[in-house]
Amino acid sequence: MQTPKIINIFFPCIALFGILQACNTTTKEQKYLPDVQKIEANIDIIRFDQMFFSIDTSRLEADLISLKKQHPSFTNGYLKTVLGVGNSLQEPYIVKGYLSFADAKYTYDTVQKVFDNMAQIEKELQDLARHYSYYFPDSTPITKAYAYLSEYHGDRMAQPEDGFVGLPLDMSLGNGYPAYNLLKIPLYDQRTCNKAHIVAKAANAVAQSITARHCQKGGNHLIDQMLYNGKYMYLTDILIPSVADSLKFGYTSYQMEYCRRGELSLYKHLLKNELFYSGDSKLILKYVNKGPFKPEFDLPGNSGTWLGYRMVMAFVKFHKNRLKQSGQYNVREIDQMIIALVMQEKEPQKFLQVYKAAS
């Protein structure tokens, strides 16, 4: 059960400011919405947080056994990853200590107030599950969403191969929540720690899991990381096509528009300065990790991932048209074949050539 750490990285690329001022606005493309109405999807939100904090410490062993029987995969993963239980001897002491910890109780009580109603989130998750089954009909359907307290280990988690996503509710309590400040979570990350982003993060976790299992980087250059990230953002996009891009990328609407306007200029900047095949890890991090946004100096942090996503989308459009013209496949078959093409292609030039021709 993975709970990626929130990354704090700056994106000081002052040189792009002058370029960006002269760039042209890119046209917003209408999102592709496949017909998923006939796809059956039934996802249940399981309030694991409530089940866990309902454990009676006077009969702790019996309650834990019951919880493990009901939800074996998630419970065992939670105990190991979140609470740090290393073996069965440690388990009762760690669990009892955690349930008696005042800060844990405070977080739990806060979560119950903020998430007293999850009807809208459940509706959005149904759409995610439906699109997942549309694109991956041979995979285990996503039928469960575990709401839990991650103890601030991370803001997204999913195990689609086991049919569930995780909803770390303590990472969705709103900008300025005291624990976030205490943990020194940067403001650009805190801004996404809310209800509005929770389903987008779940979809992103699913996408990252799929990409990790089916995609190999062609190398250790900037372009390789851009395309790898672009691939899982492409999957995120098709899993929740009706959700705003700003939520998927963790930007404000203004930052998202800034990325759209600066897309071509960023591409030209990287090309002119021969940065696509740079192996400099510090430079790579500037472009493909999250960071603060200073419009007077640069593009938003992670804008390299945005550009990688746009390259993947150009690749998708090109090959989708080619497959349509062949007349050999129906719409759903083409959609599934495109995903396979994107995941399997590891040669950056294949993406760069298509993107350049479309620019």
Residue frames as qw, qx, qy, qz and C-alpha x, y, z in Angstrom:
[[0.000, 0.891, 0.454, 0.000, 0.00, 0.00, 0.00],
 [0.500, 0.151, 0.024, 0.853, 1.82, 3.09, -1.20],
 [0.103, -0.930, -0.327, 0.132, 1.35, 6.56, 0.22],
 [0.604, 0.422, 0.007, 0.676, 3.75, 8.81, -1.69],
 [0.371, -0.532, -0.268, 0.713, 5.37, 11.64, 0.29],
 [0.242, 0.944, 0.223, -0.030, 4.44, 15.19, -0.58],
 [0.712, 0.132, 0.095, 0.683, 7.33, 16.73, -2.46],
 [0.106, -0.935, -0.092, 0.326, 8.69, 20.20, -1.78],
 [0.636, 0.008, 0.374, 0.675, 10.65, 21.48, -4.76],
 [0.105, 0.746, 0.028, -0.657, 11.14, 24.93, -6.27],
 [0.662, 0.480, 0.469, 0.334, 10.94, 25.70, -9.95],
 [0.122, -0.816, 0.060, 0.562, 13.23, 28.72, -10.42],
 [0.588, 0.248, 0.543, 0.546, 13.36, 29.14, -14.14],
 [0.006, 0.713, 0.130, -0.689, 13.59, 32.90, -14.54],
 [0.121, -0.244, 0.602, 0.750, 14.60, 32.69, -18.18],
 [0.119, 0.418, 0.861, 0.264, 11.16, 31.46, -19.17],
 [0.060, 0.683, 0.438, -0.582, 9.48, 34.67, -18.08],
 [0.103, 0.535, -0.308, -0.780, 10.55, 36.66, -21.13],
 [0.042, 0.006, -0.888, -0.458, 9.65, 33.80, -23.44],
 [0.045, 0.473, 0.861, -0.179, 6.25, 33.32, -21.87],
 [0.128, 0.597, 0.219, -0.761, 5.23, 36.91, -22.30],
 [0.266, 0.432, -0.467, -0.724, 5.40, 36.52, -26.08],
 [0.148, 0.039, 0.979, 0.133, 3.75, 33.11, -26.32],
 [0.444, -0.123, -0.431, -0.776, 0.48, 32.40, -28.05],
 [0.605, -0.103, 0.528, -0.587, -2.58, 31.10, -26.26],
 [0.057, 0.049, -0.963, -0.260, -3.27, 27.44, -27.03],
 [0.584, -0.180, -0.311, -0.728, -6.80, 26.38, -27.87],
 [0.483, -0.171, 0.727, -0.457, -8.69, 24.43, -25.22],
 [0.329, 0.062, -0.845, -0.417, -9.67, 21.06, -26.62],
 [0.753, -0.235, 0.001, -0.615, -13.03, 19.50, -25.96],
 [0.353, -0.355, 0.844, -0.195, -12.66, 16.46, -23.76],
 [0.492, 0.064, -0.777, -0.387, -13.34, 13.06, -25.27],
 [0.540, -0.156, 0.553, -0.615, -16.25, 11.44, -23.42],
 [0.224, 0.045, -0.931, -0.285, -16.76, 7.76, -24.29],
 [0.685, -0.293, -0.231, -0.626, -20.19, 6.21, -23.90],
 [0.193, 0.193, -0.883, 0.381, -19.97, 4.50, -20.51],
 [0.567, -0.204, 0.157, -0.782, -23.65, 4.57, -19.55],
 [0.913, -0.026, -0.277, -0.299, -24.04, 0.84, -20.12],
 [0.498, 0.317, -0.701, 0.401, -20.95, 0.01, -18.10],
 [0.703, -0.623, -0.316, -0.135, -21.94, -1.40, -14.72],
 [0.393, 0.343, -0.503, 0.689, -20.04, 0.08, -11.82],
 [0.605, -0.711, -0.248, -0.258, -20.88, -0.05, -8.15],
 [0.474, 0.308, -0.512, 0.647, -18.33, 1.38, -5.76],
 [0.578, -0.729, -0.362, -0.057, -18.89, 1.53, -2.01],
 [0.102, 0.684, -0.425, 0.584, -17.18, 3.97, 0.32],
 [0.778, -0.340, -0.501, 0.167, -16.07, 1.97, 3.33],
 [0.203, -0.870, 0.200, -0.403, -15.58, 4.14, 6.39],
 [0.798, 0.038, -0.480, 0.361, -12.51, 2.28, 7.61],
 [0.103, 0.422, -0.383, 0.815, -11.72, 5.29, 9.81],
 [0.620, -0.380, 0.116, -0.676, -14.94, 4.75, 11.74],
 [0.943, -0.085, -0.309, -0.089, -14.51, 0.99, 11.89],
 [0.633, 0.244, -0.495, 0.543, -10.95, 1.29, 13.19],
 [0.030, -0.342, 0.409, -0.845, -11.76, 3.88, 15.85],
 [0.758, -0.313, -0.073, -0.568, -14.73, 1.76, 16.96],
 [0.689, 0.111, -0.685, 0.210, -12.34, -0.98, 18.11],
 [0.661, -0.708, 0.002, -0.247, -12.91, -1.73, 21.78],
 [0.251, 0.648, -0.660, 0.284, -9.48, -1.76, 23.43],
 [0.581, -0.346, 0.614, -0.407, -10.82, -4.12, 26.11],
 [0.834, 0.161, 0.528, -0.015, -11.37, -6.74, 23.39],
 [0.155, 0.764, -0.387, -0.492, -8.83, -5.45, 20.93],
 [0.205, -0.268, 0.890, 0.306, -7.60, -8.79, 19.61],
 [0.394, 0.423, 0.814, -0.059, -11.09, -10.03, 18.77],
 [0.327, 0.834, 0.196, -0.398, -12.07, -6.76, 17.08],
 [0.028, 0.666, -0.575, -0.474, -8.89, -6.74, 15.00],
 [0.307, -0.006, 0.930, 0.202, -9.49, -10.31, 13.89],
 [0.396, 0.649, 0.616, -0.207, -13.01, -9.34, 12.83],
 [0.218, 0.852, -0.115, -0.463, -11.75, -6.31, 10.92],
 [0.117, -0.472, 0.774, 0.405, -9.11, -8.39, 9.14],
 [0.393, 0.254, 0.882, 0.061, -11.73, -10.93, 8.10],
 [0.367, 0.791, 0.402, -0.280, -13.94, -8.24, 6.62],
 [0.407, 0.904, -0.135, -0.006, -11.17, -6.29, 4.87],
 [0.890, -0.278, 0.138, 0.334, -7.98, -8.39, 4.90],
 [0.652, 0.395, 0.117, 0.637, -5.89, -6.67, 2.25],
 [0.026, 0.801, 0.010, 0.598, -6.54, -3.11, 3.36],
 [0.662, -0.737, 0.033, -0.134, -6.37, -3.81, 7.11],
 [0.878, -0.205, 0.107, 0.419, -3.05, -5.61, 6.90],
 [0.512, 0.492, 0.107, 0.696, -1.62, -2.92, 4.64],
 [0.216, -0.857, -0.056, -0.465, -2.87, -0.19, 6.94],
 [0.775, -0.626, 0.047, 0.076, -1.35, -1.74, 10.05],
 [0.816, -0.041, 0.158, 0.554, 2.01, -2.21, 8.36],
 [0.431, 0.475, 0.200, 0.741, 2.30, 0.98, 6.31],
 [0.175, -0.780, -0.112, -0.590, 0.48, 3.60, 8.36],
 [0.664, -0.714, 0.086, -0.206, 0.90, 2.37, 11.94],
 [0.230, 0.686, -0.672, 0.158, 4.25, 0.66, 11.39],
 [0.848, -0.288, 0.370, -0.246, 3.27, -2.71, 12.83],
 [0.216, 0.595, -0.753, -0.181, 6.20, -5.03, 12.13],
 [0.324, 0.029, -0.946, -0.014, 4.92, -8.27, 13.65],
 [0.546, -0.510, -0.573, -0.337, 2.00, -9.80, 15.52],
 [0.559, -0.375, -0.513, 0.533, 3.64, -9.23, 18.92],
 [0.167, -0.066, -0.067, 0.981, 3.79, -5.47, 18.35],
 [0.138, -0.431, -0.615, -0.646, 0.29, -5.20, 16.97],
 [0.388, -0.717, -0.579, -0.013, -1.85, -4.91, 20.14],
 [0.447, -0.531, -0.189, 0.694, 0.49, -2.41, 21.79],
 [0.183, -0.025, 0.327, 0.927, 0.78, -0.16, 18.74],
 [0.192, -0.504, -0.639, -0.549, -2.95, -0.22, 17.97],
 [0.437, -0.705, -0.521, 0.200, -3.95, 0.44, 21.56],
 [0.396, -0.413, -0.052, 0.818, -1.44, 3.27, 21.85],
 [0.081, 0.160, 0.454, 0.873, -2.65, 4.86, 18.64],
 [0.290, -0.607, -0.640, -0.372, -6.32, 4.69, 19.59],
 [0.489, -0.705, -0.389, 0.336, -5.49, 6.29, 22.94],
 [0.445, -0.046, 0.085, 0.890, -3.35, 9.06, 21.42],
 [0.098, 0.694, 0.388, -0.598, -4.98, 12.47, 21.90],
 [0.097, 0.490, -0.393, -0.772, -3.79, 13.88, 18.54],
 [0.037, -0.072, -0.913, -0.399, -5.19, 10.86, 16.68],
 [0.039, 0.581, 0.773, -0.251, -8.53, 11.30, 18.41],
 [0.081, 0.662, 0.077, -0.741, -8.56, 15.01, 17.52],
 [0.094, 0.280, -0.660, -0.690, -7.86, 14.24, 13.86],
 [0.016, -0.285, -0.947, -0.146, -10.56, 11.57, 13.83],
 [0.068, 0.663, 0.581, -0.468, -13.14, 13.92, 15.36],
 [0.100, 0.578, -0.204, -0.784, -12.26, 16.62, 12.81],
 [0.051, 0.084, -0.844, -0.527, -12.60, 14.17, 9.94],
 [0.055, 0.463, 0.880, -0.093, -16.08, 13.15, 11.12],
 [0.123, 0.717, 0.293, -0.621, -17.22, 16.77, 11.01],
 [0.115, 0.525, -0.451, -0.712, -15.72, 17.54, 7.60],
 [0.295, 0.125, -0.834, -0.448, -16.80, 14.25, 6.02],
 [0.444, 0.129, 0.679, -0.570, -20.19, 13.70, 7.62],
 [0.732, 0.528, 0.317, -0.291, -21.63, 13.36, 4.10],
 [0.284, -0.416, 0.677, 0.537, -19.72, 11.81, 1.19],
 [0.651, 0.515, 0.529, -0.176, -22.57, 11.47, -1.30],
 [0.434, 0.858, -0.158, -0.226, -20.97, 13.74, -3.93],
 [0.119, -0.623, 0.761, 0.135, -17.61, 12.03, -3.59],
 [0.582, 0.058, 0.809, -0.056, -19.30, 8.65, -4.01],
 [0.628, 0.699, 0.265, -0.216, -21.01, 9.87, -7.18],
 [0.261, 0.839, -0.444, -0.178, -17.68, 11.03, -8.62],
 [0.335, -0.408, 0.849, 0.031, -16.06, 7.72, -7.67],
 [0.721, 0.344, 0.580, -0.161, -18.80, 5.84, -9.52],
 [0.547, 0.816, -0.087, -0.166, -17.80, 7.73, -12.66],
 [0.041, -0.701, 0.709, 0.062, -14.15, 6.84, -12.06],
 [0.548, -0.115, 0.824, -0.089, -15.03, 3.16, -11.60],
 [0.713, 0.564, 0.359, -0.210, -17.19, 3.16, -14.73],
 [0.428, 0.831, -0.331, -0.129, -14.44, 4.62, -16.90],
 [0.262, -0.540, 0.800, 0.000, -11.90, 2.22, -15.41],
 [0.660, 0.134, 0.732, -0.101, -14.07, -0.75, -16.40],
 [0.625, 0.743, 0.083, -0.223, -14.61, 0.74, -19.86],
 [0.313, 0.803, -0.504, -0.052, -10.89, 0.99, -20.58],
 [0.062, 0.408, -0.896, 0.161, -9.76, -2.09, -18.62],
 [0.799, -0.124, -0.138, -0.572, -12.60, -4.62, -18.97],
 [0.842, 0.065, -0.530, 0.077, -10.38, -7.60, -18.18],
 [0.222, 0.323, -0.601, 0.696, -9.08, -6.10, -14.94],
 [0.261, -0.453, -0.768, 0.370, -10.58, -6.46, -11.48],
 [0.058, -0.767, -0.328, -0.549, -13.27, -3.77, -11.26],
 [0.136, 0.183, -0.474, 0.851, -12.86, -1.04, -8.67],
 [0.464, -0.540, -0.630, -0.309, -15.66, -1.68, -6.19],
 [0.582, -0.668, -0.364, 0.286, -14.36, -0.22, -2.93],
 [0.231, 0.698, -0.185, 0.652, -13.06, 3.10, -1.68],
 [0.655, -0.421, -0.498, 0.381, -11.51, 2.94, 1.77],
 [0.083, -0.860, 0.067, -0.498, -11.80, 6.17, 3.75],
 [0.824, -0.312, -0.303, 0.362, -9.06, 6.17, 6.38],
 [0.220, -0.955, 0.185, 0.068, -6.59, 8.26, 8.37],
 [0.817, 0.443, -0.222, 0.297, -3.14, 8.11, 6.81],
 [0.620, -0.661, -0.024, 0.423, -1.42, 9.91, 9.70],
 [0.161, 0.924, -0.175, -0.300, -0.25, 12.36, 7.03],
 [0.665, -0.218, 0.602, 0.384, 1.81, 9.72, 5.21],
 [0.169, -0.028, 0.625, 0.762, 0.55, 10.85, 1.81],
 [0.401, 0.332, 0.178, -0.835, -2.36, 12.26, -0.13],
 [0.751, 0.311, -0.268, -0.517, -3.15, 9.43, -2.56],
 [0.285, -0.276, 0.917, -0.043, -3.23, 5.66, -2.66],
 [0.813, 0.241, -0.050, -0.528, -4.77, 2.90, -4.78],
 [0.298, -0.245, 0.912, 0.142, -4.48, -0.80, -5.46],
 [0.646, 0.289, -0.183, -0.683, -6.62, -1.31, -8.58],
 [0.440, 0.210, -0.862, -0.137, -5.39, -4.89, -8.91],
 [0.101, -0.185, -0.886, 0.412, -7.23, -5.57, -5.63],
 [0.109, -0.610, -0.678, -0.396, -10.24, -3.51, -6.67],
 [0.322, -0.836, -0.391, 0.213, -9.94, -0.55, -4.35],
 [0.303, 0.623, -0.116, 0.712, -8.77, 3.02, -3.95],
 [0.466, -0.420, -0.530, 0.571, -7.86, 4.79, -0.74],
 [0.035, -0.827, -0.203, -0.524, -9.24, 8.10, 0.49],
 [0.519, -0.134, -0.472, 0.700, -6.86, 9.57, 3.10],
 [0.143, -0.853, -0.445, -0.233, -9.35, 11.90, 4.73],
 [0.496, -0.738, -0.083, 0.450, -6.82, 13.51, 7.05],
 [0.403, -0.159, 0.372, 0.821, -5.07, 14.84, 3.94],
 [0.023, 0.483, 0.583, 0.653, -8.27, 16.55, 2.80],
 [0.294, -0.654, -0.583, 0.383, -9.14, 18.81, 5.74],
 [0.148, 0.952, 0.238, 0.122, -8.56, 22.15, 4.04],
 [0.486, 0.538, -0.195, 0.661, -5.82, 24.69, 3.52],
 [0.121, -0.618, 0.334, -0.701, -4.38, 25.91, 6.83],
 [0.867, -0.400, -0.259, -0.143, -5.34, 22.87, 8.90],
 [0.396, -0.839, 0.363, -0.091, -3.03, 23.09, 11.97],
 [0.851, -0.224, 0.433, 0.192, -1.30, 19.76, 11.41],
 [0.714, 0.588, 0.175, 0.337, -0.33, 20.75, 7.87],
 [0.072, 0.924, -0.222, 0.304, 1.41, 23.86, 9.16],
 [0.656, -0.625, 0.421, -0.049, 3.07, 21.89, 11.95],
 [0.860, 0.035, 0.437, 0.261, 4.37, 19.38, 9.40],
 [0.096, -0.625, 0.340, 0.696, 5.52, 22.27, 7.19],
 [0.531, 0.425, 0.684, 0.265, 3.52, 21.08, 4.21],
 [0.170, -0.098, 0.241, 0.950, 4.07, 23.80, 1.58],
 [0.370, 0.420, 0.303, -0.771, 1.17, 26.07, 0.77],
 [0.464, 0.335, -0.519, -0.635, 0.97, 24.92, -2.86],
 [0.298, -0.040, -0.953, -0.041, 0.32, 21.40, -1.55],
 [0.101, 0.290, 0.699, -0.646, -2.05, 22.48, 1.22],
 [0.388, 0.282, -0.114, -0.870, -4.21, 24.18, -1.41],
 [0.575, 0.094, -0.675, -0.453, -5.14, 20.75, -2.81],
 [0.162, -0.042, -0.916, 0.365, -5.81, 19.16, 0.59],
 [0.435, 0.137, 0.293, -0.840, -9.59, 19.40, 0.38],
 [0.651, 0.290, 0.648, -0.269, -12.74, 17.61, -0.73],
 [0.567, 0.722, -0.072, -0.390, -12.61, 19.00, -4.26],
 [0.290, 0.657, -0.679, -0.149, -9.33, 17.23, -5.02],
 [0.582, -0.310, 0.720, -0.217, -9.93, 13.89, -3.33],
 [0.858, 0.338, 0.371, -0.106, -11.35, 11.99, -6.35],
 [0.519, 0.805, -0.288, 0.011, -8.78, 13.49, -8.73],
 [0.143, -0.655, 0.727, -0.151, -6.04, 12.22, -6.40],
 [0.755, -0.039, 0.627, -0.187, -7.66, 8.78, -6.26],
 [0.795, 0.595, 0.103, -0.063, -7.75, 8.65, -10.07],
 [0.262, 0.825, -0.493, 0.084, -4.14, 9.79, -10.20],
 [0.466, -0.460, 0.737, -0.165, -3.16, 7.02, -7.79],
 [0.851, 0.260, 0.443, -0.111, -4.88, 4.44, -10.01],
 [0.613, 0.780, -0.124, 0.006, -3.12, 5.89, -13.05],
 [0.029, -0.766, 0.633, -0.109, 0.29, 5.82, -11.37],
 [0.684, -0.213, 0.683, -0.140, -0.25, 2.18, -10.36],
 [0.830, 0.487, 0.267, -0.050, -1.14, 1.18, -13.93],
 [0.411, 0.855, -0.310, 0.061, 1.81, 3.10, -15.37],
 [0.311, -0.652, 0.682, -0.113, 4.25, 1.55, -12.91],
 [0.753, -0.031, 0.653, -0.083, 3.11, -1.94, -13.92],
 [0.742, 0.502, 0.434, 0.097, 2.95, -1.49, -17.69],
 [0.394, 0.904, -0.061, 0.155, 5.36, 1.25, -18.66],
 [0.778, -0.277, 0.049, 0.561, 9.15, 1.42, -18.76],
 [0.026, 0.924, -0.132, -0.359, 11.14, 4.61, -19.05],
 [0.806, 0.557, -0.068, 0.190, 13.40, 4.75, -22.09],
 [0.591, 0.310, -0.330, 0.668, 16.20, 6.35, -20.06],
 [0.445, -0.598, -0.431, 0.508, 17.05, 8.78, -17.28],
 [0.229, 0.161, 0.170, 0.945, 16.76, 12.04, -19.17],
 [0.238, 0.225, 0.291, -0.899, 14.34, 14.92, -18.68],
 [0.533, 0.124, -0.433, -0.716, 12.23, 13.83, -21.66],
 [0.433, -0.075, -0.898, -0.012, 11.92, 10.30, -20.25],
 [0.084, -0.289, -0.708, 0.640, 10.55, 11.59, -16.96],
 [0.322, 0.226, -0.021, -0.919, 8.30, 14.10, -18.72],
 [0.550, 0.056, -0.624, -0.552, 6.74, 11.37, -20.84],
 [0.334, -0.152, -0.899, 0.238, 6.44, 8.90, -17.97],
 [0.070, 0.326, 0.520, -0.786, 4.57, 11.51, -15.93],
 [0.383, 0.220, -0.270, -0.856, 2.63, 12.53, -19.01],
 [0.419, -0.056, -0.858, -0.292, 1.45, 8.96, -19.44],
 [0.212, -0.365, -0.831, 0.362, -0.03, 8.66, -15.98],
 [0.171, 0.368, 0.217, -0.888, -1.60, 12.09, -16.34],
 [0.398, 0.091, -0.598, -0.690, -3.15, 10.90, -19.62],
 [0.369, -0.245, -0.897, -0.004, -4.62, 7.92, -17.75],
 [0.048, -0.366, -0.564, 0.739, -5.84, 10.22, -14.98],
 [0.258, 0.239, -0.178, -0.919, -7.52, 12.35, -17.63],
 [0.471, -0.031, -0.696, -0.541, -9.42, 9.51, -19.30],
 [0.298, -0.266, -0.876, 0.269, -10.52, 8.02, -15.96],
 [0.050, -0.688, -0.518, 0.506, -12.20, 11.27, -14.89],
 [0.350, 0.326, 0.425, 0.769, -12.74, 13.22, -18.14],
 [0.141, -0.817, -0.425, -0.363, -15.42, 15.49, -16.67],
 [0.554, -0.708, -0.155, 0.410, -13.15, 16.75, -13.87],
 [0.202, 0.972, -0.117, -0.018, -11.35, 20.05, -14.48],
 [0.760, 0.403, -0.300, 0.412, -7.72, 19.86, -15.57],
 [0.042, -0.705, 0.384, -0.594, -6.78, 22.21, -12.75],
 [0.784, -0.441, 0.281, -0.336, -7.91, 19.62, -10.20],
 [0.981, 0.144, -0.047, 0.122, -6.03, 16.82, -11.96],
 [0.623, 0.470, -0.250, 0.573, -2.78, 18.79, -12.10],
 [0.544, -0.548, -0.400, 0.494, -3.22, 20.49, -8.74],
 [0.254, 0.141, 0.104, 0.951, -3.21, 23.98, -10.24],
 [0.236, 0.552, 0.390, -0.698, -5.50, 26.93, -9.79],
 [0.587, 0.681, 0.437, 0.026, -7.56, 27.84, -12.85],
 [0.142, 0.954, -0.207, -0.164, -5.20, 30.75, -13.46],
 [0.367, -0.553, 0.713, 0.227, -2.12, 28.52, -13.25],
 [0.666, 0.249, 0.695, 0.112, -3.75, 26.05, -15.61],
 [0.475, 0.859, 0.190, -0.022, -4.33, 28.79, -18.16],
 [0.116, -0.861, 0.454, 0.200, -0.75, 29.94, -17.66],
 [0.563, -0.214, 0.767, 0.222, 0.40, 26.43, -18.59],
 [0.624, 0.570, 0.529, 0.073, -1.77, 26.40, -21.69],
 [0.264, 0.959, -0.058, -0.088, -0.42, 29.75, -22.83],
 [0.168, -0.792, 0.575, 0.119, 3.16, 28.74, -22.12],
 [0.915, 0.018, 0.403, 0.003, 3.06, 25.24, -23.62],
 [0.761, 0.594, 0.056, 0.252, 4.68, 25.98, -26.98],
 [0.078, 0.890, -0.351, 0.281, 7.17, 28.42, -25.47],
 [0.661, -0.531, 0.519, -0.103, 8.28, 25.84, -22.91],
 [0.916, 0.222, 0.303, 0.136, 8.76, 23.28, -25.68],
 [0.545, 0.774, -0.091, 0.308, 10.86, 25.71, -27.71],
 [0.253, -0.841, 0.418, -0.231, 12.90, 26.69, -24.66],
 [0.801, -0.325, 0.503, 0.002, 13.77, 23.07, -23.83],
 [0.843, 0.437, 0.231, 0.211, 14.53, 22.32, -27.48],
 [0.325, 0.890, -0.171, 0.270, 16.69, 25.41, -28.06],
 [0.250, -0.763, 0.536, -0.261, 18.75, 24.82, -24.92],
 [0.619, 0.253, -0.743, -0.034, 19.07, 21.08, -25.58],
 [0.339, -0.361, 0.621, -0.609, 17.50, 20.19, -22.25],
 [0.875, -0.013, -0.142, -0.463, 15.27, 17.30, -23.32],
 [0.911, 0.098, -0.376, 0.140, 18.14, 14.83, -23.06],
 [0.018, -0.652, 0.528, -0.544, 19.73, 16.36, -19.99],
 [0.729, -0.214, -0.643, 0.099, 20.48, 13.87, -17.22],
 [0.104, 0.302, -0.452, 0.833, 20.97, 16.56, -14.58],
 [0.301, -0.448, -0.832, 0.129, 18.78, 15.40, -11.69],
 [0.086, -0.463, -0.359, 0.806, 18.40, 18.90, -10.23],
 [0.208, 0.176, -0.361, -0.892, 17.28, 20.30, -13.56],
 [0.314, -0.234, -0.856, -0.337, 14.86, 17.41, -14.05],
 [0.215, -0.474, -0.737, 0.430, 13.28, 18.01, -10.65],
 [0.042, 0.313, 0.068, -0.946, 12.67, 21.65, -11.54],
 [0.365, 0.103, -0.483, -0.789, 10.41, 20.60, -14.37],
 [0.571, -0.141, -0.737, -0.333, 8.66, 17.42, -13.21],
 [0.353, -0.343, -0.752, 0.439, 7.99, 17.91, -9.49],
 [0.163, -0.869, -0.444, -0.145, 5.53, 20.15, -7.73],
 [0.451, -0.082, -0.186, 0.869, 6.62, 23.59, -6.66],
 [0.037, 0.665, 0.366, -0.650, 5.47, 27.13, -5.97],
 [0.424, 0.642, 0.493, 0.406, 4.09, 29.42, -8.61],
 [0.198, -0.656, -0.034, 0.728, 5.58, 32.86, -9.26],
 [0.589, 0.686, 0.413, 0.109, 4.12, 34.23, -12.49],
 [0.102, 0.964, -0.196, -0.145, 6.60, 37.09, -12.57],
 [0.257, -0.630, 0.710, 0.183, 9.41, 34.51, -12.81],
 [0.006, -0.212, 0.946, 0.247, 8.29, 31.18, -14.22],
 [0.633, -0.161, -0.559, -0.511, 5.68, 28.60, -15.10],
 [0.766, -0.477, 0.192, -0.385, 4.04, 26.58, -12.31],
 [0.277, -0.433, 0.857, -0.035, 6.05, 23.78, -10.76],
 [0.563, 0.137, 0.815, -0.029, 5.55, 20.49, -12.59],
 [0.508, 0.667, -0.039, -0.544, 4.97, 22.24, -15.92],
 [0.113, 0.437, -0.832, -0.321, 7.31, 19.70, -17.54],
 [0.285, 0.182, 0.929, -0.151, 4.76, 17.04, -16.64],
 [0.460, 0.647, 0.306, -0.526, 2.07, 19.18, -18.30],
 [0.342, 0.649, -0.487, -0.474, 4.16, 19.36, -21.47],
 [0.077, -0.198, 0.972, 0.096, 4.80, 15.61, -21.32],
 [0.413, 0.408, 0.733, -0.354, 1.05, 15.07, -21.05],
 [0.458, 0.709, -0.011, -0.536, 0.48, 17.28, -24.08],
 [0.164, 0.494, -0.780, -0.348, 3.03, 15.24, -26.06],
 [0.226, 0.084, 0.966, -0.097, 1.23, 12.05, -25.07],
 [0.455, 0.575, 0.477, -0.485, -2.09, 13.56, -26.12],
 [0.376, 0.654, -0.390, -0.528, -0.67, 14.46, -29.55],
 [0.019, 0.263, -0.953, -0.149, 0.54, 10.86, -29.87],
 [0.347, 0.307, 0.820, -0.336, -2.92, 9.61, -28.86],
 [0.470, 0.653, 0.143, -0.577, -4.71, 11.82, -31.38],
 [0.266, 0.560, -0.647, -0.444, -2.41, 10.79, -34.22],
 [0.021, 0.117, -0.991, -0.069, -2.75, 7.04, -33.65],
 [0.392, 0.394, 0.688, -0.467, -6.46, 7.20, -32.87],
 [0.493, 0.631, -0.106, -0.590, -7.09, 8.84, -36.25],
 [0.214, 0.431, -0.823, -0.300, -4.92, 6.22, -37.95],
 [0.150, 0.077, 0.971, -0.167, -6.85, 3.37, -36.34],
 [0.459, 0.518, 0.425, -0.583, -10.20, 4.97, -37.16],
 [0.422, 0.606, -0.377, -0.558, -9.22, 5.31, -40.80],
 [0.005, -0.240, 0.958, 0.158, -8.37, 1.63, -41.00],
 [0.686, -0.057, -0.208, -0.695, -12.03, 0.78, -40.39],
 [0.572, 0.085, -0.815, 0.031, -11.05, -2.46, -38.65],
 [0.305, -0.173, -0.751, 0.560, -11.99, -1.61, -35.05],
 [0.249, -0.802, -0.485, -0.244, -14.91, -0.24, -33.08],
 [0.061, -0.847, 0.152, -0.506, -14.58, 2.81, -30.85],
 [0.724, -0.634, 0.227, -0.147, -13.99, 0.93, -27.61],
 [0.935, 0.049, 0.107, 0.335, -11.39, -1.34, -29.19],
 [0.457, 0.666, -0.075, 0.585, -9.52, 1.71, -30.46],
 [0.347, -0.829, 0.181, -0.400, -9.64, 3.37, -27.03],
 [0.866, -0.438, 0.238, 0.032, -8.14, 0.28, -25.42],
 [0.846, 0.298, 0.085, 0.433, -5.53, -0.19, -28.14],
 [0.194, 0.841, -0.126, 0.489, -4.37, 3.41, -27.73],
 [0.589, -0.740, 0.269, -0.183, -3.65, 2.85, -24.04],
 [0.932, -0.112, 0.239, 0.249, -1.53, -0.18, -24.92],
 [0.622, 0.605, 0.038, 0.496, 0.38, 1.85, -27.53],
 [0.114, -0.884, 0.185, -0.414, 1.05, 4.67, -25.08],
 [0.744, -0.594, 0.296, -0.079, 2.22, 2.35, -22.31],
 [0.925, 0.026, 0.255, 0.280, 4.44, 0.21, -24.54],
 [0.546, 0.716, -0.010, 0.435, 6.17, 2.97, -26.50],
 [0.624, -0.673, -0.045, 0.394, 9.35, 3.97, -24.68],
 [0.558, 0.154, 0.240, 0.779, 11.19, 5.79, -27.49],
 [0.048, -0.658, -0.272, 0.700, 10.89, 9.56, -26.79],
 [0.033, -0.242, 0.479, 0.843, 11.45, 10.48, -30.43],
 [0.020, -0.404, -0.857, -0.320, 8.16, 8.79, -31.38],
 [0.127, -0.784, -0.536, 0.285, 6.34, 11.28, -29.16],
 [0.209, -0.594, 0.104, 0.770, 8.53, 14.26, -30.02],
 [0.140, 0.009, 0.669, 0.730, 8.10, 13.77, -33.77],
 [0.059, -0.610, -0.757, -0.228, 4.32, 13.61, -33.56],
 [0.222, -0.783, -0.350, 0.463, 4.18, 16.61, -31.21],
 [0.233, -0.407, 0.299, 0.831, 6.47, 18.68, -33.43],
 [0.071, 0.226, 0.732, 0.638, 4.35, 17.92, -36.50],
 [0.157, -0.707, -0.684, -0.085, 1.17, 18.91, -34.65],
 [0.313, -0.611, -0.238, 0.687, 2.60, 22.13, -33.16]]
